Amino acid sequence: MSASYPPAPATLSDPILSASRYLKQPQFLARRVQEIGELRYVGDRLLKGRVDAVGGAVGYEQWEGMFADAAPEVVAPGSDYTMTQIQDGPAGLARVVKSGKDVPITDEAIARRNMDPVRKAENKLVNSASAAIDGSVISLVASQVTATQAASAVWTGSSAKALQDILRAKAKIRGLNQGYEADVLLIEDEVWAYLASDPVISAALAREDKSNPIYTGRFDVISGLEIVPVPAANLPGASNTAAWLIDTEQLGFIATEDLQGGYQQATELIQTKVIRDDKADGWIVRERTNFVPVVTDPGAGFKITGVAV
């Protein structure tokens, strides 16, 4: 009997396809996880710096300022230049932390439910990992960013001055004269709704434009800030009543360590691996992360309080 090449693709009715063939190709799992990971998890977007943590830890310097200790002085012809000191910032050390979970999938579950248990495992693993990443990064940002100003009024009423509050906060960050330029506005979902429907902002938007939020339901940028809305549960404490302006390029970084081991890079911070467990007649789907977030420049963030109740 002759064989054709390439073989015909398997179909969903093919009893050989199912989860077992899928699990034998770990890159398929990584691709599926990546698709799920494109949901609204934002932790890795708030700290854009990336550092390799060789040996499991990374040393860094905290904010140190942009200027020398003394200003330039006039130098007369033939005279020596005066000296000045250049200060280093406080030193810090951050250690990466590995975390992860396994999900067992039995041959019985595969035989009876085909791909369903596999996709459930993927979905729940990556969502749990992404939520943990968000919690770690956002909690750190909230604890390190201490510069605040109160909103002129809550953004929910007729007296709201949301645009003015945002522009004032941007001015405060620039006023530090350290080269910071906020590029992200982190807010809770409901605050996003107030902001998108603010009458002053709505009146300033381009008219007769199909990209207007009233048509698209999308409102992504204001005053040069990418608006990043997240569920209230993702913001620590009472932070869901605040708006955060962040310079994601300078606020800090995320350090990762490459542990090898044959893992697939599912997302930037999440790795996956599929392991056959013959003792239990099944498969193990594993997810792991190995990283640490670090804030080096707290002045690159700003908090507007009281934007909602």
C-alpha positions as CSV (number, residue, x, y, z in Angstrom):
1,M,0.0,0.0,0.0
2,S,1.5,3.3,-1.1
3,A,1.7,6.3,1.2
4,S,1.1,9.9,0.0
5,Y,3.3,12.8,1.0
6,P,2.5,15.1,2.6
7,P,-0.1,13.2,4.6
8,A,-3.6,14.6,4.7
9,P,-4.3,16.8,7.6
10,A,-6.2,15.3,10.5
11,T,-9.8,16.4,11.1
12,L,-11.8,16.8,14.3
13,S,-13.4,13.4,13.5
14,D,-10.1,11.7,13.3
15,P,-9.8,9.6,16.5
16,I,-6.0,9.8,16.3
17,L,-6.0,13.7,16.4
18,S,-7.4,14.7,19.7
19,A,-5.4,15.9,22.7
20,S,-2.6,13.3,22.7
21,R,-1.3,14.4,19.3
22,Y,-1.7,18.0,20.3
23,L,0.2,17.5,23.6
24,K,3.0,15.7,21.8
25,Q,3.7,19.1,20.0
26,P,4.5,21.5,22.9
27,Q,4.8,24.4,20.5
28,F,1.1,24.1,19.8
29,L,0.4,24.5,23.5
30,A,2.6,27.6,23.7
31,R,0.8,29.2,20.8
32,R,-2.6,28.6,22.3
33,V,-1.4,30.0,25.6
34,Q,0.0,33.1,23.8
35,E,-3.4,33.7,22.3
36,I,-5.1,33.5,25.7
37,G,-2.3,35.7,27.2
38,E,-3.3,38.5,24.9
39,L,-6.2,39.3,27.2
40,R,-6.1,42.5,29.4
41,Y,-3.1,41.6,31.6
42,V,-0.8,44.6,31.9
43,G,1.9,43.9,34.4
44,D,4.7,43.4,31.9
45,R,3.6,46.7,30.1
46,L,4.0,48.9,33.1
47,L,7.7,48.2,33.5
48,K,9.2,48.0,30.0
49,G,12.9,47.7,31.0
50,R,14.3,44.1,30.7
51,V,17.3,42.7,32.5
52,D,18.9,39.2,32.6
53,A,19.3,38.0,36.2
54,V,22.5,35.9,35.9
55,G,22.9,33.7,38.9
56,G,19.3,34.3,40.1
57,A,19.7,38.0,41.2
58,V,20.3,41.4,39.7
59,G,22.0,44.4,41.2
60,Y,20.7,47.9,40.4
61,E,20.9,51.6,41.4
62,Q,17.9,53.5,42.4
63,W,17.1,57.1,41.2
64,E,20.2,59.3,41.4
65,G,19.3,62.4,39.5
66,M,20.5,63.7,36.2
67,F,22.9,66.5,37.2
68,A,26.3,66.8,38.8
69,D,26.6,68.0,42.4
70,A,27.9,71.5,41.3
71,A,27.0,73.7,38.3
72,P,29.7,74.6,35.7
73,E,31.8,77.6,36.6
74,V,33.6,80.2,34.5
75,V,37.2,79.2,33.8
76,A,39.7,82.0,33.3
77,P,42.4,81.6,30.7
78,G,45.2,79.4,32.1
79,S,43.2,78.4,35.1
80,D,42.3,75.0,36.3
81,Y,38.9,73.5,36.2
82,T,37.2,73.0,39.5
83,M,36.1,69.5,40.5
84,T,32.6,68.2,41.3
85,Q,31.3,64.9,42.5
86,I,28.9,62.6,40.7
87,Q,26.8,60.7,43.1
88,D,25.6,57.1,42.6
89,G,22.1,56.1,43.5
90,P,21.4,53.8,46.4
91,A,22.3,50.2,45.5
92,G,19.7,47.5,45.5
93,L,19.6,43.7,44.9
94,A,16.6,41.9,43.6
95,R,16.2,38.1,43.5
96,V,14.1,36.4,40.9
97,V,11.4,34.0,42.2
98,K,10.2,31.0,40.3
99,S,6.5,30.0,40.5
100,G,4.2,27.7,38.6
101,K,1.7,25.0,38.6
102,D,1.0,21.6,37.1
103,V,-2.3,20.3,35.8
104,P,-2.7,16.6,35.2
105,I,-4.8,15.4,32.3
106,T,-5.6,11.7,32.3
107,D,-5.9,9.5,29.2
108,E,-9.5,8.8,30.2
109,A,-10.3,12.5,30.1
110,I,-8.7,12.8,26.7
111,A,-10.6,9.7,25.4
112,R,-13.9,11.0,26.6
113,R,-13.7,14.8,26.2
114,N,-11.0,15.2,23.5
115,M,-9.5,18.7,23.5
116,D,-11.7,20.2,26.2
117,P,-9.5,19.3,29.2
118,V,-6.4,20.5,27.4
119,R,-7.8,23.9,26.6
120,K,-9.2,24.3,30.1
121,A,-5.8,23.6,31.5
122,E,-4.2,26.1,29.2
123,N,-6.7,28.8,29.9
124,K,-6.7,28.5,33.7
125,L,-2.9,28.1,34.0
126,V,-2.1,31.2,31.9
127,N,-4.8,33.3,33.5
128,S,-3.6,32.4,36.9
129,A,0.0,33.2,36.0
130,S,-0.9,36.4,34.3
131,A,-3.0,37.5,37.3
132,A,-0.1,36.8,39.6
133,I,2.2,38.8,37.4
134,D,-0.2,41.7,37.4
135,G,-0.6,41.5,41.2
136,S,3.1,41.5,41.7
137,V,3.9,44.4,39.4
138,I,0.9,46.7,40.2
139,S,1.3,46.2,44.0
140,L,5.0,47.2,43.7
141,V,4.2,50.2,41.6
142,A,1.5,51.3,44.0
143,S,3.8,51.0,47.0
144,Q,6.7,52.8,45.4
145,V,5.0,55.7,43.6
146,T,4.2,58.2,46.4
147,A,3.7,61.5,44.5
148,T,-0.1,62.2,44.5
149,Q,-2.6,65.0,43.9
150,A,-6.3,65.0,44.5
151,A,-8.7,65.2,41.6
152,S,-10.4,68.6,41.3
153,A,-13.7,66.6,41.6
154,V,-14.8,63.0,41.0
155,W,-14.8,62.2,37.4
156,T,-18.4,60.9,37.6
157,G,-20.3,64.2,37.9
158,S,-21.0,67.4,36.0
159,S,-18.2,69.2,37.9
160,A,-15.5,66.8,36.7
161,K,-12.3,68.2,35.4
162,A,-10.7,65.0,34.3
163,L,-8.6,66.4,31.4
164,Q,-7.3,69.2,33.6
165,D,-6.4,66.7,36.3
166,I,-4.5,64.6,33.9
167,L,-2.6,67.5,32.4
168,R,-1.7,68.8,35.8
169,A,-0.3,65.4,36.8
170,K,1.7,65.3,33.6
171,A,3.1,68.7,34.4
172,K,4.1,67.5,37.9
173,I,6.1,64.6,36.4
174,R,7.8,66.9,33.9
175,G,8.4,69.5,36.5
176,L,10.8,67.1,38.3
177,N,13.1,67.9,35.4
178,Q,14.5,64.4,35.3
179,G,13.4,63.6,31.7
180,Y,10.3,61.7,32.7
181,E,7.4,61.6,30.2
182,A,4.3,59.7,31.2
183,D,3.0,57.4,28.4
184,V,0.4,55.3,30.2
185,L,-2.7,56.1,32.2
186,L,-3.7,53.1,34.4
187,I,-7.3,53.2,35.5
188,E,-10.1,50.9,36.6
189,D,-12.8,49.8,34.0
190,E,-15.5,52.0,35.4
191,V,-13.3,55.0,35.6
192,W,-12.5,54.4,31.9
193,A,-16.2,54.7,31.2
194,Y,-16.5,58.0,33.1
195,L,-13.4,59.3,31.2
196,A,-14.7,58.2,27.8
197,S,-18.0,59.9,28.4
198,D,-16.7,63.1,30.0
199,P,-18.5,66.0,28.2
200,V,-15.4,68.2,28.0
201,I,-13.3,65.4,26.5
202,S,-16.1,64.3,24.2
203,A,-16.5,67.8,22.8
204,A,-12.8,68.0,22.1
205,L,-12.8,64.8,20.0
206,A,-12.8,64.8,16.3
207,R,-16.4,65.1,15.1
208,E,-18.0,63.0,12.3
209,D,-15.2,60.5,12.8
210,K,-16.0,56.8,12.9
211,S,-13.1,56.2,15.3
212,N,-14.9,58.3,17.9
213,P,-15.6,56.3,21.1
214,I,-19.4,56.7,20.6
215,Y,-19.1,54.5,17.5
216,T,-16.3,52.1,18.4
217,G,-16.6,51.7,22.1
218,R,-12.9,52.2,22.2
219,F,-11.0,55.1,23.9
220,D,-7.3,54.4,23.9
221,V,-5.4,57.6,24.0
222,I,-5.7,60.9,25.9
223,S,-3.1,63.7,26.0
224,G,-0.4,61.4,24.7
225,L,-1.2,58.7,27.3
226,E,-2.2,55.2,26.4
227,I,-5.2,54.4,28.5
228,V,-4.9,51.0,30.2
229,P,-8.1,50.0,31.9
230,V,-8.0,47.0,34.3
231,P,-10.6,45.3,36.5
232,A,-10.9,46.8,40.0
233,A,-9.7,43.5,41.5
234,N,-6.3,44.0,39.8
235,L,-5.6,47.2,41.7
236,P,-4.5,47.1,45.3
237,G,-6.4,48.5,48.2
238,A,-8.4,51.7,47.3
239,S,-6.4,52.2,44.1
240,N,-9.5,51.5,42.0
241,T,-10.6,55.1,42.9
242,A,-7.3,56.5,41.6
243,A,-5.7,57.1,38.2
244,W,-2.0,56.3,37.7
245,L,0.3,58.1,35.2
246,I,3.4,56.1,34.4
247,D,6.5,56.6,32.4
248,T,6.9,52.9,31.5
249,E,10.4,53.4,30.0
250,Q,11.9,54.8,33.2
251,L,9.9,53.6,36.1
252,G,11.7,50.4,36.4
253,F,12.4,47.0,34.9
254,I,11.6,43.3,35.1
255,A,14.5,40.9,35.6
256,T,14.2,37.3,34.3
257,E,16.5,34.3,34.5
258,D,16.7,31.7,31.8
259,L,16.5,28.3,33.5
260,Q,16.6,26.3,30.2
261,G,15.0,22.8,30.6
262,G,13.1,22.5,27.3
263,Y,10.3,24.9,28.1
264,Q,8.3,26.8,25.4
265,Q,8.1,30.6,25.7
266,A,4.4,31.1,25.7
267,T,4.4,34.8,26.5
268,E,7.3,37.1,27.4
269,L,7.2,36.0,31.1
270,I,5.3,32.7,31.0
271,Q,6.8,29.4,29.9
272,T,5.0,26.1,29.3
273,K,6.0,22.4,29.2
274,V,4.1,19.2,28.4
275,I,5.3,16.1,30.2
276,R,4.1,12.5,29.6
277,D,3.3,10.8,32.9
278,D,3.1,7.0,32.2
279,K,2.8,6.2,35.9
280,A,-0.6,7.9,36.0
281,D,-1.6,7.2,32.3
282,G,-1.8,10.8,31.4
283,W,-0.1,14.1,30.7
284,I,1.1,17.0,32.8
285,V,0.7,20.5,31.5
286,R,3.1,22.9,33.4
287,E,3.3,26.7,33.6
288,R,6.1,28.6,35.2
289,T,7.4,32.1,35.6
290,N,10.8,33.2,36.9
291,F,11.1,37.0,37.3
292,V,11.2,39.9,39.7
293,P,9.8,43.5,39.1
294,V,11.9,46.4,40.3
295,V,11.0,50.1,40.5
296,T,14.2,52.3,40.2
297,D,12.6,55.7,39.6
298,P,9.5,56.3,41.7
299,G,9.3,59.9,40.3
300,A,8.4,58.4,36.9
301,G,4.9,57.7,38.3
302,F,2.1,59.8,39.7
303,K,-1.2,59.1,41.3
304,I,-4.4,61.1,41.0
305,T,-6.6,60.3,43.9
306,G,-10.4,60.6,44.3
307,V,-11.3,60.2,40.7
308,A,-14.2,57.9,41.7
309,V,-16.1,56.9,44.8
